[in-house]
Amino acid sequence: MTELLTGAEMRAHETAAIESGVVTGLDLMERAGQGVVDAMFAKWPDMRTGDHSAVVLCGPGDNGGDGFVVARLLKERGWTVDVFCLAAPENLPPDARQNFDRWTDLGPVVSIEELKIDQGFKPDLVVDALFGTGLTRAIESPLDLLFSKINAHAAGGDAKILSVDIPSGVCADSGRVLGDSLRADLTVTFHGEKPGHLLTHGLTAHSKKVVVVDIGLPEHQRCTSDTNFILKNEPVAPYVLRKSGRRHKYDYGHAVVISGPAAHTGAARLAARGALRIGAGLVTVAARAQALPELAAHQTAVMLRQVEGGADLKVQFGDDARANAFCAGPALGTDDVAADLLGAVLALERATVLDADALTLLAERPKLFAALHPSCVLTPHGGEFVRLFPEIAEKFATPPTRGPAYSKVDATRDAARKAGCVVLFKGPDTVIAGPDGRCVINPPDDSAAWLATAGSGDVLAGFICGLLARGLPPLLAAATGTTLHGECARSFGPGLIAEDLPEALPGVFRQMGV
């Protein structure tokens, strides 16, 4: 997995590199500007030749300095370039001021207040180098009106918008919009993606494509005792999922899925199939007597146990440590029997995935919420998150006015701390956090949109349960299950239904080299 740096962490990393003598600020600015131009030509190769024009918008910080470099490089290629700046030259940081001066040898710098978006505004490219990762205040008048006009102009196909680092108006840490923002056709960022590039608001609504450019910074070295980091979710190394040697089935764990009553067993069956396909050594569905015939008619490799309530569950599994992972919630119900079963599962204090009805029970019954332990994984979607963590959800729903804005990462971390266990906050962007602050972002992916089908969440719960049974720790099991869930959807493609997800796993494993 790849570490993601917040805006403040990125600035601190650049400062440390400059102070250590590895690189100068001017070198970084030059490399950044060149990287923007190279990425632009890679995206739009027809712009390499012919007569083209650009409007470059430069802000009051080093992002504006990058813009002056871009303007100069385009001018040297024969482009017609007009530069507008938000700050007086004497207020620019030293490196940005030097690049301001270099540009003025080639052309004027005009106050952005004089920029008119009218019938005569016909550039091929608008370069947004206004704020980048340093935005702390909401975009207000007259900039919001300017942004609106530029967006409308670009939407009509009259110009491309290229943003340096992140579209101006978007918070780099949260992906949330502060007031208003430009909507980029291409965003070029440096060293690595920022959280705001991967969270739904920033990536899907405000930039069609994000490209990362290497500007020669050393790898970021995090203190080994620091767990407050953010990672981009990516497939794990194949050996993590590989089975080796002729070992016993119990070496790969025993996953137990708690079923709902008769006529409500489908979700549990989907979860059980997911746990089995992902490699749990054996899987059992525990159900009430009335549901057993229905389950037996659909299951072959999955075993069945009768449990009428919490006492039965304790008898069946309490003394059997081989039953090391549980999944509770898919179509479990929310009556007293379901609550009794959930309480018994939590009392075992073994690895447990809690989804769907189990989350409703946790929200309605404080004693059950209090019984959560560090081996649990909660998997709420947006509505379930609101019911479980109303204060946190309200804070997240409040429109931000300053940056860094309260993000889905912040909300998921706060929820994990409150619950004392891993929380997987589902959505187009899925965020997974542990109570110690470790966090993983699974970015939105239109190619996995077929996951928006009934039952896919039940399969995800089963995937995670199976990985827990195999011995993966909760955060890694949740992150890996989410990755494989998406890979299965991409592999199968259009027409996917929930039953297809477990059956797509073998092909995904082969592609991964498992």
C-alpha positions in Angstrom: 0.0 0.0 0.0 1.1 3.6 -0.7 1.3 6.2 2.0 -0.7 9.4 1.4 0.6 12.7 2.8 -1.7 15.4 3.9 -1.0 19.0 2.7 0.8 19.8 5.9 2.9 16.6 5.8 3.8 17.3 2.2 5.0 20.8 2.9 7.0 19.6 5.9 8.6 16.9 3.7 9.6 19.5 1.1 11.0 21.8 3.8 13.0 19.0 5.3 14.5 18.1 1.9 15.4 21.7 1.2 16.9 22.3 4.7 19.0 19.1 4.4 20.5 20.3 1.1 19.1 17.5 -1.0 17.4 20.0 -3.3 16.5 23.7 -3.5 13.1 25.2 -3.5 13.8 26.7 -7.0 14.8 23.2 -8.2 11.5 21.7 -6.9 9.5 24.5 -8.5 11.2 24.1 -11.9 10.7 20.3 -11.8 7.1 20.8 -10.9 6.4 23.2 -13.7 8.2 20.9 -16.2 6.2 17.9 -14.9 3.0 19.8 -15.4 3.9 20.6 -19.0 5.0 17.0 -19.7 1.8 15.6 -18.3 -0.3 18.0 -20.3 1.4 17.0 -23.5 1.0 13.3 -22.6 -2.7 13.8 -22.0 -3.3 16.1 -25.1 -0.5 15.3 -27.6 -2.2 17.5 -30.3 -1.1 20.5 -28.1 2.5 19.8 -28.8 2.3 21.5 -32.2 0.4 24.3 -33.8 -0.7 27.7 -32.4 -2.1 27.4 -28.9 -3.0 29.8 -26.2 -3.1 29.6 -22.4 -4.4 31.6 -19.5 -2.3 30.9 -16.4 -3.8 31.8 -13.0 -1.2 32.2 -10.3 -1.9 32.4 -6.6 -0.1 34.0 -3.6 2.0 31.0 -2.6 4.4 28.5 -4.1 1.6 27.0 -6.2 1.6 30.3 -8.0 5.3 30.0 -8.4 4.7 26.6 -10.2 2.3 28.5 -12.5 4.9 31.1 -13.5 7.2 28.2 -14.5 4.5 26.6 -16.6 3.8 29.9 -18.3 7.5 30.4 -19.1 7.8 26.9 -20.5 4.8 27.2 -22.7 5.9 30.6 -23.9 9.3 29.1 -24.9 7.4 26.5 -27.0 5.7 29.3 -28.9 2.4 29.5 -27.1 0.5 32.7 -26.5 0.4 33.0 -22.7 -1.5 35.5 -20.5 -0.6 35.4 -16.8 -2.9 36.7 -14.1 -1.9 36.8 -10.4 -3.8 37.0 -7.2 -1.0 38.6 -5.2 1.2 41.7 -5.4 4.8 40.6 -6.3 6.2 41.9 -3.1 3.9 39.5 -1.2 5.0 36.4 -3.0 7.3 33.8 -1.2 11.0 34.1 -2.3 11.1 31.2 -4.8 7.7 32.2 -6.3 9.0 35.8 -6.6 12.1 34.7 -8.5 9.9 32.8 -11.0 7.6 35.9 -11.2 10.7 37.9 -12.2 11.8 35.3 -14.8 8.3 35.4 -16.4 8.3 39.2 -16.6 11.3 39.0 -18.9 8.8 37.4 -21.3 5.5 39.0 -20.7 3.4 41.0 -18.2 1.5 39.9 -15.1 -2.0 41.2 -14.7 -4.1 41.4 -11.6 -6.7 38.6 -11.6 -9.3 41.2 -10.9 -8.9 42.3 -14.5 -9.6 38.9 -16.0 -12.8 39.0 -18.1 -14.6 35.9 -19.1 -16.6 37.0 -22.1 -16.9 36.3 -25.8 -13.3 37.3 -26.3 -12.0 34.7 -23.8 -10.9 31.8 -26.0 -7.8 30.1 -24.6 -7.1 26.5 -25.4 -5.9 25.9 -21.8 -6.6 27.4 -18.4 -3.8 26.6 -15.9 -5.1 26.7 -12.3 -2.1 27.5 -10.1 -4.0 29.5 -7.5 -4.0 27.6 -4.2 -3.0 23.9 -4.4 -2.7 22.1 -1.1 -2.4 25.3 0.9 -6.1 26.4 0.8 -7.4 27.2 4.2 -10.3 29.6 3.5 -13.5 29.2 1.5 -13.6 30.7 -2.0 -15.7 33.8 -1.9 -16.7 36.7 -4.2 -15.4 37.7 -6.7 -13.4 34.4 -7.2 -16.5 32.2 -6.9 -18.1 34.0 -9.8 -14.8 33.8 -11.8 -14.7 30.0 -11.1 -18.3 29.6 -12.2 -17.6 31.4 -15.5 -14.4 29.4 -16.2 -16.2 26.1 -15.5 -19.0 27.0 -17.8 -16.6 28.1 -20.5 -14.7 24.8 -20.2 -17.9 22.7 -20.1 -18.9 24.1 -23.4 -15.7 22.5 -24.9 -14.0 25.8 -25.5 -11.0 25.2 -23.2 -9.3 22.6 -21.0 -8.7 23.2 -17.4 -5.4 21.9 -15.9 -5.0 22.2 -12.1 -1.6 22.2 -10.3 -1.7 19.9 -7.3 -5.5 20.0 -6.8 -8.3 22.0 -8.2 -8.5 25.4 -6.5 -11.3 25.3 -3.9 -10.9 21.6 -3.1 -9.3 20.8 0.2 -6.3 18.5 -0.4 -6.9 16.6 2.9 -10.6 15.9 2.6 -11.6 16.3 -1.1 -14.4 18.6 0.2 -15.1 21.9 -1.6 -14.6 25.2 0.4 -17.1 27.5 -1.1 -16.6 26.8 -4.8 -14.0 25.2 -7.0 -12.7 24.8 -10.5 -13.4 21.5 -12.3 -10.3 20.3 -13.9 -9.9 18.1 -16.9 -6.4 17.1 -15.6 -4.8 17.6 -12.2 -1.0 17.2 -11.9 0.2 16.6 -8.4 3.7 16.0 -7.0 5.5 13.2 -5.2 2.3 11.3 -4.5 -1.5 11.6 -4.3 -3.1 13.4 -1.4 -6.1 12.1 0.5 -8.4 14.6 -1.3 -7.5 13.1 -4.7 -9.0 9.8 -3.6 -12.1 10.8 -1.6 -15.3 11.0 -3.6 -15.8 14.8 -3.6 -12.4 15.6 -5.0 -11.8 12.9 -7.5 -15.1 12.3 -9.2 -16.7 15.8 -9.1 -13.7 18.1 -9.5 -11.0 16.4 -11.6 -11.5 13.9 -14.4 -7.9 12.6 -14.1 -5.1 12.9 -11.6 -1.4 12.4 -12.6 1.5 12.1 -10.1 4.8 13.6 -11.1 8.1 12.7 -9.4 10.0 15.9 -8.6 13.0 14.2 -7.0 12.1 14.3 -3.3 13.4 11.4 -1.1 10.9 8.8 0.2 9.0 10.0 3.2 10.3 8.4 6.4 7.7 8.1 9.1 8.6 7.6 12.7 8.1 3.9 13.5 6.0 4.7 16.5 3.6 6.8 14.5 0.4 5.0 13.7 -1.6 8.0 12.5 -1.0 7.4 8.8 -3.2 7.1 5.7 -2.6 4.5 3.0 -4.1 4.0 -0.4 -5.7 0.6 -0.6 -3.9 -1.7 -3.1 -3.7 -5.4 -3.7 -1.7 -7.2 -1.1 1.4 -9.3 -2.0 0.3 -12.7 -3.3 2.0 -14.6 -0.5 -0.5 -13.1 2.0 -3.3 -15.0 0.3 -1.4 -18.1 -0.8 -2.0 -21.5 0.7 1.2 -23.6 0.9 2.0 -27.2 1.9 -0.5 -29.9 2.7 -1.8 -28.4 5.9 -5.0 -29.2 7.7 -8.2 -27.2 7.0 -8.2 -25.9 10.5 -4.9 -24.2 9.8 -6.9 -21.8 7.6 -9.5 -21.1 10.2 -13.2 -21.8 10.9 -15.6 -19.0 9.9 -19.0 -19.0 11.5 -21.9 -17.0 9.9 -25.0 -16.4 12.0 -28.1 -16.8 9.9 -31.5 -15.1 10.1 -34.8 -17.0 10.4 -36.5 -19.0 7.7 -37.1 -17.1 4.5 -34.3 -14.7 5.5 -31.2 -16.9 4.9 -30.0 -15.6 1.6 -27.7 -12.9 3.0 -26.0 -15.4 5.4 -25.5 -17.8 2.5 -23.9 -15.1 0.4 -21.5 -14.3 3.3 -20.7 -18.0 3.9 -19.9 -18.5 0.2 -17.6 -15.5 0.3 -15.8 -16.7 3.3 -15.4 -20.2 1.8 -14.1 -18.9 -1.6 -11.6 -16.5 0.0 -9.9 -19.5 1.7 -11.3 -20.1 5.2 -10.5 -23.8 6.0 -14.2 -24.4 6.7 -17.3 -22.4 7.1 -20.4 -23.1 9.2 -23.8 -21.3 9.2 -25.4 -21.3 12.6 -29.2 -21.0 12.4 -32.4 -21.6 14.1 -34.1 -25.0 13.4 -36.8 -23.5 11.2 -34.1 -22.2 8.8 -32.0 -25.3 8.6 -34.0 -27.1 5.8 -33.8 -23.9 3.7 -30.1 -23.6 4.2 -29.4 -27.3 3.6 -31.2 -27.1 0.2 -28.7 -24.4 -0.9 -25.4 -25.3 0.8 -23.0 -28.2 0.1 -19.5 -27.4 1.3 -20.8 -25.2 4.1 -21.7 -26.9 7.3 -24.8 -26.2 9.5 -25.3 -25.9 13.2 -28.5 -25.4 15.1 -28.6 -22.4 17.5 -31.8 -21.1 18.9 -30.2 -18.3 20.9 -27.1 -17.1 22.7 -26.9 -20.1 25.1 -26.9 -22.5 22.2 -24.2 -20.5 20.4 -22.0 -20.6 23.5 -22.5 -24.4 23.8 -21.7 -25.0 20.1 -18.6 -22.7 19.9 -17.6 -21.4 23.3 -15.1 -24.2 24.0 -14.0 -24.7 20.4 -11.2 -22.2 19.8 -11.0 -23.4 16.2 -14.1 -21.4 15.5 -12.0 -18.3 15.3 -14.0 -15.8 13.2 -17.7 -14.8 13.1 -19.9 -12.9 10.8 -23.2 -11.5 12.3 -25.8 -9.2 10.8 -26.7 -10.1 7.2 -30.5 -10.6 7.5 -30.0 -11.6 11.2 -33.1 -9.6 12.3 -33.4 -7.1 15.0 -35.6 -8.9 17.5 -34.7 -10.1 21.0 -33.4 -13.5 19.7 -31.1 -11.7 17.2 -29.9 -9.4 20.0 -29.2 -12.5 22.2 -27.2 -14.2 19.4 -25.2 -11.0 18.8 -24.5 -10.6 22.5 -23.2 -14.2 22.6 -21.0 -13.7 19.6 -19.4 -10.5 21.1 -18.9 -12.3 24.5 -16.6 -14.8 22.8 -14.3 -11.9 22.0 -13.1 -13.5 18.7 -12.6 -11.9 15.4 -16.0 -10.7 14.3 -17.5 -8.9 11.3 -20.7 -6.9 12.1 -22.8 -5.8 9.2 -26.4 -4.9 8.3 -28.9 -5.9 11.1 -26.1 -6.2 13.6 -25.3 -2.5 13.1 -28.9 -1.6 13.8 -28.8 -3.6 17.0 -25.6 -1.9 18.1 -27.3 1.5 17.4 -30.4 0.6 19.3 -28.9 -1.3 22.3 -26.1 0.5 24.1 -25.1 -2.7 26.0 -24.3 -4.4 22.8 -22.3 -1.4 21.5 -20.4 -1.4 24.8 -19.5 -5.1 24.2 -17.5 -4.3 21.1 -13.8 -5.3 21.3 -10.6 -4.7 19.2 -11.1 -7.8 17.1 -14.4 -6.5 15.6 -14.9 -4.9 12.2 -17.9 -2.8 11.6 -19.0 -2.3 8.0 -21.6 0.5 7.9 -22.9 2.3 4.8 -23.8 5.9 5.0 -27.3 5.4 6.6 -26.0 2.9 9.1 -23.1 5.2 10.0 -25.6 8.0 10.8 -27.5 5.7 13.2 -24.3 4.3 14.8 -22.4 7.6 15.2 -24.9 10.5 14.9 -22.7 13.2 16.3 -19.8 12.3 14.1 -22.1 12.0 11.0 -23.6 15.4 11.8 -20.1 17.0 11.9 -19.2 15.3 8.6 -22.4 16.5 7.0 -21.8 20.2 7.9 -20.5 22.2 4.9 -16.9 23.2 5.6 -15.8 26.8 5.7 -12.1 26.4 6.4 -9.4 23.9 5.6 -8.2 21.3 6.3 -11.9 20.3 6.3 -13.4 17.5 8.4 -13.1 14.5 6.1 -14.4 11.0 5.7 -11.0 9.9 7.1 -11.5 12.0 10.2 -15.1 10.7 10.6 -14.0 7.1 10.2 -11.1 7.5 12.6 -13.4 9.1 15.2 -15.9 6.3 14.8 -13.2 3.7 15.2 -11.9 5.4 18.4 -15.5 5.5 19.8 -16.2 1.9 18.9 -12.8 0.7 20.0 -12.4 -1.4 16.8 -12.0 -1.2 13.0 -14.6 0.7 11.1 -15.1 0.3 7.4 -17.2 3.2 6.2 -18.6 2.1 2.8 -19.4 4.2 -0.2 -18.0 5.0 -3.6 -14.9 5.8 -1.6 -14.5 3.3 1.2 -12.5 4.4 4.2 -11.2 1.9 6.8 -9.7 3.0 10.1 -8.5 1.5 13.3 -8.8 2.9 16.8 -5.1 3.7 16.8 -5.5 6.1 13.8 -4.2 3.9 11.0 -6.4 4.5 8.0 -6.8 3.1 4.4 -8.7 4.8 1.6 -10.2 2.6 -1.2 -10.8 5.2 -3.9 -13.9 5.3 -6.1 -13.7 3.3 -9.3 -16.4 3.5 -12.0 -15.3 0.2 -13.4 -16.6 -1.5 -10.2 -19.9 0.3 -10.3 -21.7 -3.1 -10.8 -21.1 -3.6 -7.1 -24.2 -1.5 -6.6 -26.4 -4.6 -6.4 -28.3 -6.2 -3.6 -26.2 -8.6 -1.6 -22.8 -7.4 -2.5 -22.2 -6.0 1.0 -23.1 -9.4 2.4 -20.4 -11.0 0.2 -17.9 -8.3 1.4 -18.7 -9.2 5.0 -18.0 -12.9 4.2 -14.7 -12.0 2.4 -13.5 -10.2 5.5 -14.7 -13.0 7.8 -12.8 -15.6 5.8 -9.7 -13.5 5.9 -10.0 -13.1 9.7 -10.4 -16.8 9.9 -7.2 -17.2 8.0 -5.4 -15.0 10.6 -5.2 -11.6 9.0 -5.5 -8.8 11.6 -8.8 -6.8 11.4 -7.5 -3.7 9.5 -5.7 -5.8 6.9 -8.6 -8.2 6.5 -11.0 -5.3 6.0 -8.7 -3.6 3.5 -7.8 -6.8 1.6 -11.5 -7.9 1.5 -12.4 -4.5 0.0 -9.7 -4.7 -2.6 -10.7 -8.2 -3.7 -14.4 -7.3 -3.7 -13.6 -4.5 -6.3 -11.3 -6.8 -8.3 -14.1 -9.4 -8.6 -16.5 -6.8 -9.9 -14.0 -5.5 -12.4 -13.2 -9.1 -13.5 -16.8 -10.1 -14.0 -18.0 -6.8 -15.5 -21.5 -5.9 -16.7 -24.3 -8.0 -15.5 -22.7 -8.8 -12.1 -25.0 -9.9 -9.3 -23.9 -10.7 -5.7 -23.8 -14.5 -6.3 -21.1 -13.9 -9.0 -18.6 -12.2 -6.6 -17.3 -15.4 -4.8 -17.2 -17.3 -8.1 -15.0 -14.6 -9.6 -12.4 -14.9 -6.9 -10.4 -17.9 -8.4 -9.8 -15.9 -11.6 -8.8 -12.8 -9.6 -6.4 -14.9 -7.5 -4.8 -16.4 -10.7 -4.3 -12.9 -12.1 -2.6 -11.8 -8.8 -0.3 -14.8 -8.9 -1.7 -16.3 -5.7 
